[in-house]
Amino acid sequence: MTLRVVDAAGAQLCADTTAGATLTCRIAPGSGAIAVKVANPGAAPAEAMLITN
């Protein structure tokens, strides 16, 4: 799985492509509107759950 967070203009704020089961991204305060993109480049289906704080 890959996780990518972008701002309203499409600029990447952070990304995580580690092979583990948990992907994390830290967003700076005041970043404004964001979009979260999750992709599964693998051959097998994978489940994704987004948790925000």
N, CA, C and O atoms as a MOPAC input file, in Angstrom:
PM7 MOZYME 1SCF
protein

 N      0.83800 1    -1.17300 1     0.00000 1
 C      0.00000 1     0.00000 1     0.00000 1
 C      0.88400 1     1.23800 1     0.00000 1
 O      2.00800 1     1.22200 1     0.50100 1
 N      0.36700 1     2.27900 1    -0.55600 1
 C      1.04900 1     3.56700 1    -0.49800 1
 C      0.06800 1     4.61200 1     0.01700 1
 O     -1.12600 1     4.56100 1    -0.27700 1
 N      0.58600 1     5.55000 1     0.78200 1
 C     -0.20800 1     6.63300 1     1.34500 1
 C      0.43400 1     7.94200 1     0.93600 1
 O      1.64100 1     8.12600 1     1.08700 1
 N     -0.37800 1     8.84800 1     0.41900 1
 C      0.13700 1    10.15900 1     0.02200 1
 C     -0.88100 1    11.20800 1     0.43300 1
 O     -2.07800 1    11.04900 1     0.19200 1
 N     -0.40400 1    12.28500 1     1.05500 1
 C     -1.26700 1    13.39300 1     1.46000 1
 C     -0.82900 1    14.62900 1     0.69200 1
 O      0.34900 1    14.98800 1     0.68500 1
 N     -1.79700 1    15.27700 1     0.04200 1
 C     -1.50600 1    16.47100 1    -0.74700 1
 C     -2.38500 1    17.62500 1    -0.26700 1
 O     -3.44000 1    17.40900 1     0.32900 1
 N     -1.93500 1    18.85700 1    -0.53600 1
 C     -2.74800 1    20.02500 1    -0.19600 1
 C     -3.72100 1    20.32200 1    -1.33300 1
 O     -3.76500 1    19.59700 1    -2.32800 1
 N     -4.50000 1    21.39100 1    -1.17900 1
 C     -5.52900 1    21.72400 1    -2.16900 1
 C     -4.95500 1    21.99200 1    -3.55500 1
 O     -5.64700 1    21.81000 1    -4.55700 1
 N     -3.69600 1    22.42300 1    -3.62400 1
 C     -3.04900 1    22.69500 1    -4.91200 1
 C     -2.40200 1    21.44900 1    -5.51300 1
 O     -1.89200 1    21.49400 1    -6.63300 1
 N     -2.42000 1    20.33600 1    -4.77200 1
 C     -1.82300 1    19.09700 1    -5.26000 1
 C     -0.38600 1    18.88100 1    -4.84600 1
 O      0.22600 1    17.88900 1    -5.24000 1
 N      0.17200 1    19.79900 1    -4.05000 1
 C      1.55400 1    19.63600 1    -3.57700 1
 C      1.59900 1    18.57900 1    -2.47900 1
 O      0.78300 1    18.59800 1    -1.55700 1
 N      2.54400 1    17.66800 1    -2.57900 1
 C      2.66400 1    16.59700 1    -1.60000 1
 C      3.13000 1    17.13700 1    -0.25600 1
 O      4.13100 1    17.84900 1    -0.17600 1
 N      2.39100 1    16.79000 1     0.80800 1
 C      2.75500 1    17.18000 1     2.16700 1
 C      3.53900 1    16.08000 1     2.86000 1
 O      4.46300 1    16.36100 1     3.62400 1
 N      3.18100 1    14.83000 1     2.60000 1
 C      3.91900 1    13.69500 1     3.15000 1
 C      3.49200 1    12.42900 1     2.41900 1
 O      2.46800 1    12.39800 1     1.73600 1
 N      4.30500 1    11.38500 1     2.58000 1
 C      4.00700 1    10.10700 1     1.93900 1
 C      4.65200 1     8.98800 1     2.73600 1
 O      5.63600 1     9.20000 1     3.44400 1
 N      4.08900 1     7.79900 1     2.61200 1
 C      4.65600 1     6.61400 1     3.25000 1
 C      4.43500 1     5.44100 1     2.30700 1
 O      3.30000 1     5.15200 1     1.92500 1
 N      5.50500 1     4.77000 1     1.93400 1
 C      5.41000 1     3.60500 1     1.05300 1
 C      6.12500 1     2.40300 1     1.65600 1
 O      6.55600 1     1.50800 1     0.93000 1
 N      6.25300 1     2.37900 1     2.98600 1
 C      6.93200 1     1.26300 1     3.63300 1
 C      6.15700 1    -0.02900 1     3.40800 1
 O      4.96700 1    -0.00600 1     3.09300 1
 N      6.83200 1    -1.13100 1     3.57000 1
 C      6.22700 1    -2.43000 1     3.30200 1
 C      5.36600 1    -2.93500 1     4.45700 1
 O      4.70000 1    -3.96000 1     4.31600 1
 N      5.36400 1    -2.24700 1     5.58400 1
 C      4.60800 1    -2.70500 1     6.74300 1
 C      3.10200 1    -2.54500 1     6.57900 1
 O      2.62000 1    -1.98200 1     5.59600 1
 N      2.37500 1    -3.05400 1     7.56400 1
 C      0.91600 1    -2.99500 1     7.53000 1
 C      0.37500 1    -1.63700 1     7.95100 1
 O     -0.78500 1    -1.32900 1     7.68000 1
 N      1.19100 1    -0.81800 1     8.60800 1
 C      0.75200 1     0.49400 1     9.08200 1
 C      1.51100 1     1.59400 1     8.36100 1
 O      2.74100 1     1.62900 1     8.38600 1
 N      0.78300 1     2.47900 1     7.72700 1
 C      1.38000 1     3.63500 1     7.06100 1
 C      0.99800 1     4.87700 1     7.85400 1
 O     -0.15600 1     5.02700 1     8.25500 1
 N      1.95300 1     5.76500 1     8.08200 1
 C      1.67000 1     6.97200 1     8.85300 1
 C      2.15700 1     8.20600 1     8.11500 1
 O      3.08600 1     8.14500 1     7.30900 1
 N      1.52200 1     9.31200 1     8.40300 1
 C      1.87800 1    10.58800 1     7.80400 1
 C      1.56400 1    11.67800 1     8.82300 1
 O      0.47100 1    11.69000 1     9.38900 1
 N      2.49000 1    12.58200 1     9.06500 1
 C      2.26800 1    13.68300 1    10.00400 1
 C      2.06100 1    14.96200 1     9.20600 1
 O      2.89300 1    15.33400 1     8.37900 1
 N      0.93900 1    15.62900 1     9.46600 1
 C      0.58000 1    16.86300 1     8.76600 1
 C      0.81300 1    18.03700 1     9.71200 1
 O      0.36400 1    18.01400 1    10.85800 1
 N      1.50600 1    19.04800 1     9.23800 1
 C      1.79100 1    20.23000 1    10.05700 1
 C      0.50500 1    21.00700 1    10.34500 1
 O     -0.38500 1    21.06000 1     9.49600 1
 N      0.40000 1    21.61000 1    11.53600 1
 C     -0.76500 1    22.44600 1    11.84500 1
 C     -0.88900 1    23.59100 1    10.83800 1
 O      0.11500 1    24.12600 1    10.36700 1
 N     -2.11600 1    23.95400 1    10.51900 1
 C     -2.34800 1    25.06300 1     9.60400 1
 C     -2.15200 1    24.72500 1     8.14400 1
 O     -2.04300 1    25.62400 1     7.31000 1
 N     -2.10600 1    23.44300 1     7.82000 1
 C     -1.88100 1    23.03200 1     6.42800 1
 C     -3.07600 1    23.31200 1     5.52900 1
 O     -2.94300 1    23.29000 1     4.30500 1
 N     -4.22700 1    23.57100 1     6.10800 1
 C     -5.42200 1    23.82300 1     5.30100 1
 C     -6.03200 1    22.52600 1     4.79400 1
 O     -5.80300 1    21.45600 1     5.35900 1
 N     -6.81000 1    22.63100 1     3.72300 1
 C     -7.49400 1    21.46900 1     3.15900 1
 C     -6.48300 1    20.47200 1     2.60100 1
 O     -5.48400 1    20.85700 1     1.99300 1
 N     -6.75800 1    19.18400 1     2.81800 1
 C     -5.86900 1    18.13500 1     2.31900 1
 C     -6.68500 1    17.06500 1     1.60400 1
 O     -7.89900 1    16.97000 1     1.78100 1
 N     -6.00900 1    16.27000 1     0.80500 1
 C     -6.58600 1    15.08500 1     0.18100 1
 C     -5.67100 1    13.92000 1     0.51200 1
 O     -4.44800 1    14.04300 1     0.44800 1
 N     -6.26600 1    12.78900 1     0.86500 1
 C     -5.50000 1    11.58600 1     1.18400 1
 C     -5.67600 1    10.61100 1     0.03700 1
 O     -6.79900 1    10.31200 1    -0.37000 1
 N     -4.56200 1    10.11700 1    -0.48200 1
 C     -4.59200 1     9.16600 1    -1.58800 1
 C     -3.96800 1     7.85300 1    -1.12000 1
 O     -2.82400 1     7.82600 1    -0.66500 1
 N     -4.72300 1     6.78000 1    -1.23500 1
 C     -4.24300 1     5.45100 1    -0.86600 1
 C     -4.27200 1     4.60100 1    -2.12100 1
 O     -5.27700 1     4.56800 1    -2.83100 1
 N     -3.17500 1     3.91500 1    -2.39700 1
 C     -3.10000 1     3.07300 1    -3.59100 1
 C     -2.59800 1     1.68700 1    -3.21700 1
 O     -1.82300 1     1.52600 1    -2.27400 1
 N     -3.04500 1     0.70300 1    -3.95800 1
 C     -2.59700 1    -0.67000 1    -3.78100 1
 C     -1.94000 1    -1.12000 1    -5.08000 1
 O     -2.62600 1    -1.59300 1    -5.98600 1
 N     -0.61500 1    -0.97700 1    -5.18400 1
 C      0.06600 1    -1.37200 1    -6.40900 1
 C      0.28700 1    -2.88200 1    -6.51900 1
 O      0.80400 1    -3.35900 1    -7.52900 1
 N     -0.09600 1    -3.62400 1    -5.49900 1
 C      0.12900 1    -5.06600 1    -5.49700 1
 C     -0.88500 1    -5.82100 1    -6.34200 1
 O     -1.80200 1    -5.23000 1    -6.91200 1
 N     -0.70600 1    -7.13200 1    -6.41300 1
 C     -1.58100 1    -7.98400 1    -7.21400 1
 C     -2.77800 1    -8.49900 1    -6.42000 1
 O     -3.77000 1    -8.93000 1    -7.00900 1
 N     -2.69600 1    -8.45800 1    -5.07700 1
 C     -3.76600 1    -8.98400 1    -4.23200 1
 C     -4.57600 1    -7.84100 1    -3.62500 1
 O     -4.03200 1    -6.76700 1    -3.36800 1
 N     -5.87300 1    -8.06300 1    -3.39100 1
 C     -6.68700 1    -7.04700 1    -2.73400 1
 C     -6.13900 1    -6.73600 1    -1.33800 1
 O     -5.54900 1    -7.60000 1    -0.68900 1
 N     -6.33500 1    -5.52500 1    -0.89200 1
 C     -5.89000 1    -5.11400 1     0.43900 1
 C     -6.93700 1    -4.19100 1     1.03800 1
 O     -7.58900 1    -3.43100 1     0.32200 1
 N     -7.09500 1    -4.26000 1     2.35500 1
 C     -8.03400 1    -3.39200 1     3.04800 1
 C     -7.30500 1    -2.15600 1     3.54600 1
 O     -6.12400 1    -2.21700 1     3.88900 1
 N     -8.01100 1    -1.03700 1     3.58300 1
 C     -7.42400 1     0.20900 1     4.07700 1
 C     -8.40100 1     0.85800 1     5.04500 1
 O     -9.60600 1     0.88800 1     4.79700 1
 N     -7.87300 1     1.38000 1     6.15800 1
 C     -8.67300 1     2.11000 1     7.12200 1
 C     -7.92800 1     3.39600 1     7.45000 1
 O     -6.74900 1     3.35900 1     7.80000 1
 N     -8.60200 1     4.52000 1     7.34000 1
 C     -7.99100 1     5.81500 1     7.61800 1
 C     -8.42800 1     6.27500 1     9.00000 1
 O     -9.62300 1     6.35400 1     9.28500 1
 N     -7.45600 1     6.57900 1     9.85900 1
 C     -7.72900 1     7.09100 1    11.20100 1
 C     -7.06000 1     8.44900 1    11.30900 1
 O     -5.86200 1     8.57500 1    11.05400 1
 N     -7.81900 1     9.45700 1    11.68300 1
 C     -7.25300 1    10.79500 1    11.84600 1
 C     -7.36800 1    11.23000 1    13.29400 1
 O     -8.23100 1    10.76100 1    14.03500 1
 N     -6.49400 1    12.12300 1    13.67900 1
 C     -6.49600 1    12.62400 1    15.04900 1
 C     -6.58700 1    14.12200 1    15.01100 1
 O     -6.60400 1    14.76600 1    16.06000 1

